[in-house]
Amino acid sequence: MRSCLVASLVLSAMAFASPVRADGLLGRVDLRALFETELALETRDGGLQKWDWVLSPEIEIRASDRVQLTAIGRARFDPVDDLEPGRPSQDTRADASKRLLVGSLVDLELRELYLDATLGSVFLRAGRQQVVWGQADGLRVLDVVNPLSYREFILPDFEDRRIPLWILNAEVPLGPVTAQLLWILDPTYDEPPEDGATFAFTTPRLVPRPPPGVSARLRDPAKPDRVVADSDAGLRLAAFLGGWDLTLNYMHHYQDQPVLRRSLDARGVVVTPEYERTHLTGGTIARAFGDLTLRAELAYSTRRFFLTESAADPDGVFRTGELGYVLGLDYSVDGDTLVSGQVFQSVLTAHPRGAARDQVDTQLTLLIQRELLNDRLEARMLAIHGANDGDGLVQLDLGYELRSNVIVRIGGDFFYGSPSGLFGQFDQADRITLGMEVGL
């Protein structure tokens, strides 16, 4: 049964999504697809962690030089069913952004559906889409427009982790400055793994711990659901001045991470996830100096909430402002080798006794990437180290281009450190990955 379904997915991809172009009343129509499969073996016991088979068809309809419609779908089959055991609740998603679950092994999703239009000098994009603010590797500071799926923690690329939202997106040139205005009409938030999943959160940084001998119950999220009244809005001003790429960013939005407030009743501790609004202000700066590129991102959020382990705190959380920033330096050793280092810091303006995290939290990253064999072989290593908890993650990836549309991959994801750390909590989930990508 399962092998038949996999074969059907592959045959559907080949039949439906082979590159096709047609001209007619609608203008040009382009059809294509990407087929991917990836196997993950846990190093701890050699067991299967996942075996994803993913088909991503895409269609573009160009009605004219100024109007284009794009739709991207995704069909995913995972017979292992350890990353999202059973049928996930999807209770952090708006109805219009939920996946269609077929049993417990298959999910279908409309990843993106948007209309592009150019009106004079104004560019408009309306529909389900991803909007990228910031360019940090591995972690994020300003890239807060789209919520994230934590099905595989932070291991996949951002493009695969972001949850597309229904957004009205306009870019307006104002002399040397381009203004981007966002109106987000989609109350969808971060999607953490549920209990029993391979990457379910256990660190006390993210999960409240009841006193010994006291039971705890998790309620459904108290999620905003008014499309207009609970919508988010953002503004970005971008310019290239004196050799510097600059942006100023502002968002009035609900934080995608829920506030896990606790209370007591006759049966023990009750944890209620709630969502709180904040104002985010920040910006980016970048400039190339020969083979060196200097870049930085900064963001300040006015209202953030973090866990406290103090028994005297009535709801188990405290409110604070948060300043986050990243400093990055990229060095192009030659035309084939890139070395990049980053320093991330998060600084809280308030830090009461019993806070579950430090007031200043520091993470360091190192990326090394090299092209070999006339760019047919790419080797990549990304290391992330949490300085506060002494934990981290090392990701290795080797991709070889068999043909212009076929890439085979082998890689590994290795965690280390204390189980109370953000990365160390997954120290038993180390894995080797084997995969293939086929453009259709």
N, C-alpha and C positions, 0 to 999 in steps of 0.2 A: 504493500500500500504506500509506504513512505517513498520507496524507490520510484514507484510510478509517478508520484507527485513531483519528485525532483526532475524526472525525465520530462514531464509535462511543462515544467517551468523553463527548462533549457530549450525545448522545441518551440515553445511559445515565443521565447526571445528571438530565436533564429527566424521564425516565420514572420513575426510582427515587426521586429525592430531592426532588421537589416537596413543600413542607411538608404533612405528613399527620399527623392525630391520630386515634387509634382507641381506643375504650374496650371492655374485655372482661374476661376472667378475669385477665389480667395487669395490669390497670389501664390507664393511659394510655401510648400509644406515640407518640413524636414522631419523624418522619423529616425530615431536611433535608440540605442540602449546600452547599458553596461551590465554584464553578468559577472558576479563575484562569488567565490566560495572560499571559506576559511575554516580550517580545523585548528582547535586549540587543545593541547595536551598538557595536563597539570604535571609539573615535575615532581610533585610530592608523591604521587602514586601511579602516574601514567594514565590516569583516567581522563575521559573526554570532558572538557569544560564546555565546549560548544562545537557545532558543525554547521555554520551558517551557509545557506544557499540564497543568494540575493539577486533579484532581477529588478533593474531600475530603468524602465522605458521613459523616453522623453519625446515630446512633440513640440515643434515650433511652427506656428502659422503666421507668416508675414503678409498682412493684408495690404500694406503699403510701406514706403520708406519710413513712415512715422508711426506706424501701429503694428505691434507684434504680440501674439499670445503664446505663452509658454506653459506647458504642463509637464510635471515630473512625478512619476509614481514609484512605489517600491513594494515588491512582494518578497517576503522573507520567510524561509523555512528553516527551523532549527530542531532536528529530531532529539537532541540531547535534553533540551528544556531545563537547564540549570540556571541560566541567566535571568529568566523570568518564569519561574515554575508556575504551571497552571495558566490561568487567565488573569493577568494583572488588572487591577481595578480601574486604572486610568483616571482616578478621581482628582488629579491635579490638572486635567485637561478640560478645555471647553468642549462642548458637544461637537462643534464644527471642526475640531482639531484631533478628534480621537481616531485611533486606528481601528480597522475592522479585524477582529480576532476570529479566525476560523479554527475552532478547537483550541488546543493549547500549544500547537506547534507552528502555526502559520499566522502571520499578520500582514495585512494589506494597508498601505498608507498613501494618501495623496500628499507627497512631500511638498510640492510647490505648484501653484497655479496663479499666474499673474499676467496682467495686461500692461504692456509698455506703450506709452504714447508720448510724442513730442509735440508740444504746443508752443510754437514760436521758439524761444530759447529755453523753455521750461520742460524738464523731463519728469514724467509721472510714471510710477509703478504702483498698481493697485492689485491686491490679492494676497495669497499665502506665499510668504517669502522669508528669506534670511537677510538680515542687515548686519554688516560687520563693522564694528567700531573697535579700533585697536588691532595690533598685529603681534602680540606677545606669543612666545612659543610655550605650549604645554599648559600654561595657566592663563588666567585672564584678569584684567583690571577694568578696562573700559568696555569690553565686549559684552555688554549687559542687555542688549535689546532683545535677543531671543533666549528663552530658557534652555536648559540642557537636560538631556537624558543621561542618567548614570547607570544604564544597563551594564556597561563595562567600565564603570568608574570614569577615569579620564583617559583611558587607553586609546580609543579611536581618535581620528582627526576631528577638529572642531566642526567641520562641515557635516560630518555624520552624527555628531553629538547634539548639534543645535536642533531645537524643535521649531520648525517654521511657524510663523504667526500670520494672521490676517491683518495687513497693514496698508494704510495709505501713505505713500512715500513720494515726496516731491523734492526735486533738486532745482534750485533757482540761482542762476548766476547773477552776482551783484558786483560788477567790476572785477577786481582781482580775487574776489571771495565767492565761493559757492556755498549757498545755504541749503542744508538738507532738513526738511521738516517731516516728522513722523507722527502719525496718529494710529495707535495700536488698539484695534477693536477685538481683542482676543484675550480673555482671562484664562490663559494657560500658563502654568508655572513649572519649575523644575520637577523632574520625574525621578525620584529616588527608587532604588530597588526595594521590593517588599521583603518581609521576613522570609528566610529560607533561600533567598537568592545568593549566588556566589559572591556578589559584591554588595550585599546588604550592609549598611553602616552599623558599626559597633563601637566606634571610638566615643568616649565621653565628651569630646568636643562637639559632637553632632547629635548624640542620643542621650536623653536624660536618664539617670540611674535612680530608681527608687531605693529607699532605705532597705537594709537586709530584712527579709521576711515579709515585706510589704508587696502585694501584687500591684501591677500597673496595667492599665488599659489605654489603648490608643483610639481616640474618636476619629470620625471622618473629618477631613479638613473643612474649616469654616471659610469657604472660598468665595471671593467676590464673583458675582454672576450677572451684574448689570452691564450690558454691552457698552453703553455710552457713558453712564455715570462712573463706571469703574475702569474706563479706558485709560491708557497711558499716552504720554506725548513726549517727543524729544526734538531737539534742535542741535545741529552740528554746523559749524562754520569752518570751512577748509580753504587754505590758501598756500601758495608757494611763493615765499618772500625771501629774497636775498640768499637763495640756495637752501632754505629750510622749508620742509614740509610741516605745516602747522594746522592743528585743529583746536577748536573750542567746542566742548560738548556739554549738553544739559539734558537731563531726563527727569520728568516727574512720573514716578511709576511705583507699582507694587514690587517689593523685593520678591524675587523668584524663590527664595528659600523661606519656608514657613517658620513662624515663631512658635516653638513648642512649649506652650504654657501648661503648667501643671496645677492641679487642684485635688482636694481630698473629698471623698464621700465615704459612705459606710463600707464600701467594698475595697477601698484602697486608693491608690493614686490614679488620677485620670489625666491623660495628656491630650490637649486639644491643639492641633495645628491651625494657626491663624496667619493671615497675610497683612502686612503693614506697608503703608506708603512711605516713600522717602524722596528727597530731592538729591539728585546726583549732579555734581558739577566737576568738570575736569578738562583734560586736553591731551594732545600728543605733540611730539616734536621729533624730527628726524632730519639727519643730513649726512651725506656721503662725503668723506675726505679721502679720495683715492680709493685704496682697497679697504678702508675702514668706514663703517656706517655706525653713527651714534644715534640712538633712539631712546625715547622715554615716554611713559604714559603716567598720568596722575588722575585720581578720582576721589572726591570727597562726598560721602553720603551722610545726610543729616540725622537719619533715624535708623539705627541698626540694633538688632537684638541678639544677644548671645546667652548661652546657658550658664547658670551658676550652680555650684554644688552646695551652696550654703542652705542649711535647713531653715534658717531664719527668713529667707526670701519667700514671700507669699506665693509667687507664681513660677519661680525657678528660672527667670530670665532677667537680664538687666538691659537698660537702654543706653546707647552711646552713639556718638558720631564715629565715623571710621574714615581714615585717610589711607588710601592704598596707592602704591606707585611701583613701577618697574623701570629699571635702568638697564639698557641692553647695548652690547657692543658686538658688531658683526665684522669678521675679518675674512676677506676673500684671499686665501693663501695663494691660489692660482686660479685659472679658469675652471678648475674641476673640484676644488676643495673649499668648503666654508666651515669656519669655526665661529660659534656664537655663544656668548655668555650673558646671563641675566641675573639681576638681583631684584627679588620681589619683597616688599614689606607692607604689612598691614598694621596701622597704629590706631588704637582706640583712645578716644578722648576721656572715657571713664573706664575704671577698672576696679570694681568692688571686691572685697575679700570673698574668696570662694569661686571666682570666675573660672570657668572650665578651660580657658585659653589664656595665654600671656597677653599683656598689653601690647607688646611689640612682637609680631610674628614674622619670621624671616625665612625665605626659601630661595635657593640658588639653583640655577639650571645651566647645563652645558650641552650644546648641540654641535655635533661633528657630522658633516655630510660630504661624501665624495662620489664623483662620477668616474666610472672606469670603462674600458673597452669601447671607446668612442660613444660614450653616454648610454650604452646598452645595459650597464650594470650600475646600480646605485646602492651605496652603503650608507646607513644612517644610524646614529646613536644619540639618544636624548636621555640625559640624567637629570633628575630633580631631587634635591636634598632639602629636607626640612631641618633647619638649624636648631629650632627650639626642642624638638623631640628626638633628634638624631636619627630620623627615619627617611626613607626615600624610595625612589623608583628608577630603574634603568630599563630603557626600551631600545631594542636592537632590531633593525630591519635591513634585509638584503633583497633587492628586487632586480630581476633579470628580464629584459625584453626579448622574448623568444621571436616574436613577430611585431610588426608595427601596431597591432591591436591586441597582443597577448603578452601579459606580464605574469611571471611566477614569483612567489615571495616565500621567504623563510625568515622568521623573527623570534623574538622572545621578550617577555615582560617579567621583570624580577623586582619584587618588593623586599624591603628590609626594615628592621627597626622594631621598636616596642609596639605591641598590639593596641596601646592606647593612642598611638599617633595616627595622623591622617592617612599616611601610606602604610605604616606598619600593621594596621588593622587587617591588611590583606596579605600578610607574610606567607600564608598557606595557600595563596592563589597563584603562585608563580606558574608560568606556562611557556610552552614552545608553540609557535604558530606556523602553519603551512597554508598557503593560499594561492589563488589564481584570479586574474582579472581579464576579461575578454570584452573588447569593444565590438558591438554588433551594429 
